[in-house]
Amino acid sequence: MTRNWLGSALGTRVAASTLTCALHATGCVQHYKPPALPAEQLALVTFDSSASVLDVDGLPPRSHQMAREFFVGVGCRTLTAKYEQSYFIWGEKKAIKRGLGAGLAASLANTEQHDYETMKPIRFFIPAKAGHKYWVTATFTGDEFLPRVVETDPANDTVAKYLPDEPCKGSAHP
């Protein structure tokens, strides 16, 4: 009897897994879709090169084109992002210190690449306004990311900055 129950449980898991895969393959999984309104009635969100969008209002983006720039409707929008940064340290000083000279080969051999990324998703609440732009960016100090969203008005003047997990004023978001 235990064997039949285990077989049933396993069969149920396989069926659920298969259904989930089928929903992903057929496009039944919901993705974020910008509102079907004229651009002047929407807000534009742009991600800098170190940031990428994980979801908008709880829904994942549909494509990589949306990963850098997309429109959102007005009101309090929730954006979740992650940050990644890679940089190289040119190895000339290291090579000279080791007595290897300042040649190209020695410098290249002592060059280091460092990759950093946020360990957990960064959530922003944006009080989106029609015609405004929101730039998702971060300063990388070499040890940590200092993420923020910068809001500009239609004249491209900076009007506000938003930090992670700051709720929209007068909003029910946490």
Backbone bond lengths (Angstrom), bond angles and torsions (degrees), N, CA, C in turn:
res aa  C-N    CA-C-N  psi(-1)  N-CA   C-N-CA  omega(-1)  CA-C   N-CA-C  phi
1 M - - - 1.449 - - 1.529 110.33 -
2 T 1.323 117.43 -39.68 1.455 120.87 178.70 1.515 110.37 -61.30
3 R 1.311 116.09 -38.96 1.470 120.03 179.86 1.521 111.65 -61.69
4 N 1.323 117.63 -43.89 1.464 120.83 179.77 1.522 111.02 -63.53
5 W 1.336 115.53 -41.23 1.456 119.04 179.53 1.526 110.02 -63.76
6 L 1.330 118.01 -44.91 1.469 121.12 177.88 1.518 110.94 -60.48
7 G 1.341 115.91 -41.77 1.459 120.16 177.97 1.512 111.59 -62.47
8 S 1.331 117.60 -40.72 1.469 121.81 178.23 1.518 111.13 -65.23
9 A 1.347 115.69 -43.61 1.460 119.42 179.86 1.511 110.69 -63.16
10 L 1.328 116.07 -43.44 1.463 119.98 179.23 1.523 110.71 -64.32
11 G 1.337 116.12 -42.25 1.460 120.55 178.72 1.521 111.73 -61.74
12 T 1.333 116.74 -39.40 1.458 121.28 178.39 1.522 110.73 -64.66
13 R 1.340 115.82 -42.05 1.473 119.42 178.15 1.517 111.51 -62.86
14 V 1.325 116.40 -43.09 1.472 120.36 179.62 1.519 109.76 -63.78
15 A 1.327 117.32 -42.29 1.465 120.50 179.61 1.525 110.69 -63.01
16 A 1.339 117.56 -43.55 1.468 121.05 179.27 1.520 110.43 -64.24
17 S 1.320 116.54 -41.80 1.466 120.83 178.83 1.527 110.56 -63.99
18 T 1.321 116.76 -42.60 1.461 121.41 179.25 1.526 110.38 -63.63
19 L 1.325 117.22 -41.91 1.461 121.39 179.03 1.525 110.33 -62.45
20 T 1.326 116.87 -44.39 1.464 120.74 178.60 1.520 110.67 -59.17
21 C 1.335 116.81 -45.38 1.469 120.80 178.90 1.525 110.87 -62.92
22 A 1.324 116.26 -40.87 1.468 120.08 -179.90 1.526 110.54 -64.14
23 L 1.335 117.54 -40.95 1.462 120.45 178.35 1.529 110.64 -62.63
24 H 1.319 117.93 -41.99 1.470 120.72 177.79 1.525 110.25 -63.30
25 A 1.327 117.01 -43.33 1.462 121.20 -175.92 1.521 112.00 -68.54
26 T 1.333 117.68 -33.18 1.465 119.81 -177.35 1.520 112.91 -91.22
27 G 1.314 117.57 -1.48 1.453 119.38 177.43 1.513 113.85 83.67
28 C 1.322 118.21 14.97 1.461 121.15 -179.87 1.521 112.09 -77.18
29 V 1.308 117.65 -13.53 1.455 120.69 177.86 1.521 107.81 -74.15
30 Q 1.324 116.64 131.66 1.459 119.68 -178.12 1.520 111.31 -74.63
31 H 1.318 115.42 138.95 1.459 123.17 175.54 1.524 108.22 -125.01
32 Y 1.329 115.84 161.09 1.462 119.02 177.14 1.519 109.43 -67.38
33 K 1.312 114.84 133.71 1.460 121.50 177.10 1.527 107.18 -130.04
34 P 1.342 117.79 121.35 1.470 119.58 178.97 1.532 110.98 -58.30
35 P 1.324 117.56 147.45 1.462 120.84 178.98 1.534 111.60 -59.67
36 A 1.306 116.13 146.03 1.461 121.92 179.61 1.531 109.57 -85.40
37 L 1.326 115.50 70.72 1.465 122.93 179.62 1.521 108.58 -130.39
38 P 1.332 117.55 160.59 1.472 119.36 175.18 1.539 110.05 -60.94
39 A 1.315 116.57 148.21 1.470 122.63 -176.24 1.526 112.61 -54.81
40 E 1.336 117.81 -35.61 1.469 119.53 -177.97 1.536 112.68 -69.14
41 Q 1.329 117.17 -12.70 1.458 121.09 177.36 1.537 112.16 -97.51
42 L 1.329 115.70 3.71 1.456 121.31 -177.24 1.520 110.95 -119.91
43 A 1.315 116.27 172.42 1.461 122.54 174.40 1.526 107.53 -112.89
44 L 1.331 116.59 143.55 1.458 121.81 -179.04 1.523 109.91 -101.19
45 V 1.326 116.96 128.30 1.459 122.89 177.31 1.518 107.83 -109.98
46 T 1.339 116.42 129.17 1.465 122.20 179.05 1.521 108.89 -125.08
47 F 1.313 116.60 133.79 1.464 122.66 177.41 1.517 108.77 -102.88
48 D 1.347 117.37 134.27 1.464 119.25 177.01 1.524 109.31 -74.52
49 S 1.336 116.62 177.88 1.459 120.86 -172.46 1.523 113.99 -67.24
50 S 1.323 119.24 -20.47 1.468 120.31 179.61 1.524 112.59 -91.32
51 A 1.330 117.62 -10.02 1.460 121.88 -176.33 1.526 110.81 -109.59
52 S 1.322 115.51 149.02 1.462 119.74 172.35 1.525 108.85 -141.28
53 V 1.330 115.42 147.67 1.463 121.88 -176.38 1.527 109.45 -82.09
54 L 1.324 116.00 134.23 1.461 121.40 174.02 1.517 110.53 -100.33
55 D 1.354 115.51 -39.86 1.462 118.61 174.70 1.522 110.87 -161.13
56 V 1.323 114.18 159.85 1.463 123.03 176.41 1.526 105.92 -126.09
57 D 1.312 116.65 121.83 1.463 121.88 -177.54 1.534 111.38 51.25
58 G 1.329 116.22 37.42 1.461 121.63 176.78 1.511 115.66 84.35
59 L 1.326 117.98 -1.66 1.467 121.26 -179.18 1.527 110.42 -111.53
60 P 1.328 117.81 135.73 1.465 120.25 179.68 1.528 110.82 -71.50
61 P 1.340 117.04 154.69 1.474 119.66 177.01 1.519 109.99 -68.47
62 R 1.317 115.89 154.44 1.460 121.05 -179.51 1.523 111.99 -81.45
63 S 1.317 117.40 -34.36 1.459 118.57 -172.34 1.523 111.40 -145.10
64 H 1.326 115.42 169.84 1.459 120.22 178.22 1.528 112.07 -71.73
65 Q 1.344 118.63 -24.97 1.465 119.66 176.91 1.519 109.73 -60.61
66 M 1.316 116.43 -36.70 1.451 120.22 -178.59 1.527 111.40 -75.31
67 A 1.297 117.08 -14.91 1.459 120.31 -176.04 1.530 112.77 -65.04
68 R 1.307 120.07 -21.20 1.463 122.41 -178.70 1.524 113.93 -108.35
69 E 1.331 117.60 -29.91 1.466 119.75 -176.11 1.525 109.66 -158.10
70 F 1.337 116.03 133.19 1.453 120.61 179.47 1.525 109.28 -162.80
71 F 1.317 116.07 163.98 1.456 122.43 179.08 1.522 110.63 -96.90
72 V 1.332 114.84 150.18 1.466 121.81 173.17 1.523 108.15 -132.31
73 G 1.313 115.95 157.01 1.459 120.95 176.31 1.522 110.31 -75.72
74 V 1.315 115.76 165.38 1.467 120.27 179.09 1.525 109.66 -71.99
75 G 1.332 115.79 159.03 1.460 121.80 -177.85 1.513 110.35 109.57
76 C 1.308 116.09 -178.63 1.461 120.78 -177.62 1.521 109.77 -75.34
77 R 1.307 117.07 113.99 1.468 124.19 179.61 1.523 108.87 -106.66
78 T 1.298 116.27 143.94 1.461 121.74 176.22 1.524 108.14 -106.88
79 L 1.330 116.39 123.57 1.463 122.09 177.43 1.520 108.24 -118.62
80 T 1.306 116.78 135.00 1.456 121.05 174.52 1.516 107.55 -118.05
81 A 1.338 115.05 130.97 1.456 120.82 -174.63 1.522 110.92 -132.47
82 K 1.307 114.94 165.87 1.462 120.86 168.30 1.520 106.50 -133.23
83 Y 1.318 115.78 158.51 1.455 121.80 -178.24 1.516 109.67 -124.65
84 E 1.329 115.90 140.42 1.456 122.71 176.58 1.518 108.46 -137.59
85 Q 1.314 115.51 141.53 1.462 119.58 179.53 1.528 108.37 -144.68
86 S 1.315 116.46 133.63 1.464 122.32 173.80 1.514 107.76 -123.30
87 Y 1.309 115.74 141.40 1.454 117.93 172.78 1.516 109.80 -149.59
88 F 1.320 114.54 158.43 1.451 122.27 -178.05 1.523 109.58 -110.00
89 I 1.307 115.53 142.78 1.458 121.28 172.43 1.519 106.07 -109.59
90 W 1.308 116.04 113.29 1.463 122.72 -177.76 1.518 108.60 -63.57
91 G 1.324 118.18 129.74 1.457 122.89 -170.68 1.503 117.58 -88.55
92 E 1.358 118.80 17.29 1.465 120.22 -177.23 1.530 112.02 -62.56
93 K 1.325 118.49 -48.64 1.475 121.26 -178.64 1.523 110.84 -63.71
94 K 1.328 116.13 -39.59 1.450 120.97 179.26 1.534 110.83 -63.67
95 A 1.331 115.66 -42.30 1.477 120.63 179.27 1.528 110.87 -64.93
96 I 1.325 116.83 -42.53 1.475 120.72 179.53 1.525 109.38 -64.17
97 K 1.332 116.64 -43.37 1.466 121.06 -179.56 1.533 111.21 -60.76
98 R 1.323 117.26 -33.64 1.458 122.07 179.88 1.538 112.01 -84.25
99 G 1.331 116.37 -1.04 1.453 120.12 179.84 1.514 113.96 78.39
100 L 1.333 116.80 23.14 1.461 121.26 -178.28 1.525 112.80 -95.15
101 G 1.324 117.50 -1.94 1.457 121.31 -179.74 1.505 112.06 88.60
102 A 1.350 114.94 -178.91 1.465 120.94 -177.25 1.519 111.63 -110.17
103 G 1.317 117.70 19.47 1.460 120.87 -178.82 1.519 112.25 -69.06
104 L 1.309 114.39 163.56 1.465 121.11 -178.44 1.528 111.26 -60.98
105 A 1.328 117.53 -45.48 1.472 120.74 -177.39 1.527 110.44 -62.59
106 A 1.328 118.00 -45.06 1.466 121.26 -179.64 1.527 110.54 -65.66
107 S 1.334 117.25 -39.51 1.467 120.65 179.23 1.521 110.97 -65.55
108 L 1.333 116.14 -44.96 1.468 119.59 179.02 1.520 111.82 -63.66
109 A 1.329 117.04 -41.11 1.460 121.09 -179.28 1.525 111.48 -63.82
110 N 1.302 118.37 -24.93 1.462 122.16 -178.56 1.524 113.01 -104.70
111 T 1.324 116.92 10.74 1.460 121.74 177.76 1.530 109.01 -79.75
112 E 1.319 116.50 141.04 1.465 121.89 -178.81 1.522 110.43 -119.76
113 Q 1.326 115.51 143.85 1.454 120.93 172.28 1.518 107.95 -110.33
114 H 1.326 115.94 134.65 1.459 121.94 178.14 1.526 108.86 -122.29
115 D 1.319 116.49 129.64 1.456 122.37 179.57 1.527 108.75 -116.99
116 Y 1.316 115.53 133.36 1.458 121.86 179.45 1.522 108.59 -130.95
117 E 1.326 115.79 147.01 1.459 120.23 172.67 1.522 109.04 -152.35
118 T 1.330 115.32 156.96 1.450 119.33 178.70 1.527 108.79 -68.97
119 M 1.312 115.87 141.57 1.464 120.70 -178.04 1.526 112.14 -80.60
120 K 1.315 117.32 -28.59 1.455 120.45 178.57 1.525 108.50 -131.34
121 P 1.326 117.03 154.86 1.464 120.04 179.45 1.530 111.78 -61.31
122 I 1.320 115.67 147.36 1.465 123.11 179.06 1.528 107.61 -105.23
123 R 1.325 117.28 124.38 1.468 121.76 -176.59 1.521 110.32 -108.18
124 F 1.330 114.87 134.24 1.463 122.06 176.10 1.525 108.93 -122.79
125 F 1.325 115.49 146.72 1.460 122.03 170.37 1.521 106.08 -112.56
126 I 1.321 116.74 120.13 1.461 122.50 -174.27 1.529 109.65 -115.59
127 P 1.336 118.50 120.85 1.470 120.44 175.75 1.538 109.37 -81.87
128 A 1.319 116.45 75.86 1.467 122.67 -172.03 1.532 112.25 -61.79
129 K 1.330 113.48 135.21 1.467 121.48 178.33 1.523 108.96 -122.01
130 A 1.318 116.56 143.32 1.464 121.94 -179.84 1.526 110.34 -56.97
131 G 1.322 116.54 134.26 1.464 122.48 177.52 1.519 114.46 81.98
132 H 1.312 118.35 -7.42 1.463 120.95 179.94 1.521 110.28 -89.93
133 K 1.325 115.44 158.14 1.462 121.99 177.89 1.519 108.67 -117.29
134 Y 1.327 115.26 145.31 1.458 122.17 -178.53 1.531 107.98 -128.01
135 W 1.322 116.01 117.37 1.452 122.35 -176.73 1.524 108.98 -105.01
136 V 1.323 116.75 114.72 1.461 122.85 179.65 1.523 106.69 -89.26
137 T 1.324 116.29 116.31 1.462 121.23 -173.50 1.528 109.72 -146.20
138 A 1.319 115.56 176.99 1.466 120.97 175.46 1.519 108.21 -158.81
139 T 1.312 115.33 150.78 1.452 121.66 169.48 1.523 105.50 -95.75
140 F 1.323 116.80 132.86 1.454 120.34 176.75 1.518 108.01 -105.88
141 T 1.325 117.18 122.32 1.463 121.79 -174.46 1.525 113.21 -88.73
142 G 1.320 117.30 -5.52 1.454 121.32 -172.68 1.517 109.94 101.91
143 D 1.327 116.28 -20.28 1.460 121.78 177.39 1.521 112.84 -122.06
144 E 1.335 116.26 -31.56 1.458 119.44 -175.62 1.525 110.91 -150.78
145 F 1.336 114.47 160.21 1.453 121.73 174.55 1.523 108.29 -93.83
146 L 1.321 115.73 141.47 1.461 122.53 173.55 1.531 106.75 -115.81
147 P 1.343 117.06 83.95 1.466 121.21 -172.70 1.525 113.21 -76.95
148 R 1.314 114.62 151.55 1.462 121.50 177.06 1.529 109.00 -163.59
149 V 1.309 115.27 165.14 1.465 122.67 172.17 1.514 106.32 -122.16
150 V 1.325 116.47 129.24 1.463 121.98 -179.49 1.524 107.91 -106.54
151 E 1.333 115.82 127.60 1.467 121.65 179.03 1.518 109.53 -100.62
152 T 1.337 115.86 132.09 1.470 120.91 173.94 1.528 108.56 -122.34
153 D 1.325 114.74 147.46 1.466 120.24 179.21 1.532 109.56 -86.33
154 P 1.332 118.01 178.58 1.465 120.21 -179.22 1.534 114.17 -58.46
155 A 1.347 118.68 -22.33 1.466 121.68 177.42 1.540 111.17 -87.16
156 N 1.326 117.57 6.67 1.471 124.86 -178.67 1.525 113.67 66.85
157 D 1.315 117.81 23.59 1.459 122.04 174.10 1.530 108.58 -89.90
158 T 1.322 117.05 135.94 1.456 121.11 177.03 1.523 108.66 -69.51
159 V 1.334 116.01 125.88 1.467 120.14 -177.64 1.527 112.84 -116.19
160 A 1.341 117.93 -18.81 1.467 119.89 -179.90 1.515 110.63 -164.11
161 K 1.337 115.10 159.41 1.466 122.40 172.93 1.518 107.13 -131.83
162 Y 1.327 115.72 140.08 1.457 121.36 -178.46 1.527 109.16 -122.09
163 L 1.321 115.20 134.94 1.458 122.29 178.32 1.529 109.35 -101.57
164 P 1.328 117.66 163.20 1.471 119.96 -178.84 1.526 112.50 -58.22
165 D 1.310 114.18 144.58 1.473 124.27 174.25 1.521 115.44 60.02
166 E 1.347 118.11 16.10 1.464 120.61 172.74 1.524 107.66 -85.33
167 P 1.329 118.26 117.72 1.472 119.79 -178.14 1.528 111.44 -68.20
168 C 1.313 115.12 153.92 1.464 119.95 172.84 1.525 107.09 -63.70
169 K 1.312 116.89 142.32 1.467 120.49 178.67 1.533 108.84 -64.66
170 G 1.337 114.78 132.16 1.461 120.14 179.59 1.516 113.81 72.51
171 S 1.344 116.95 17.28 1.456 121.45 -178.16 1.516 110.72 -104.42
172 A 1.323 115.55 156.24 1.465 121.26 177.96 1.525 111.70 -83.35
173 H 1.363 117.25 -4.68 1.474 119.14 179.74 1.523 109.76 -65.38
174 P 1.359 116.63 149.60 1.479 119.30 -179.75 1.498 113.65 -64.37
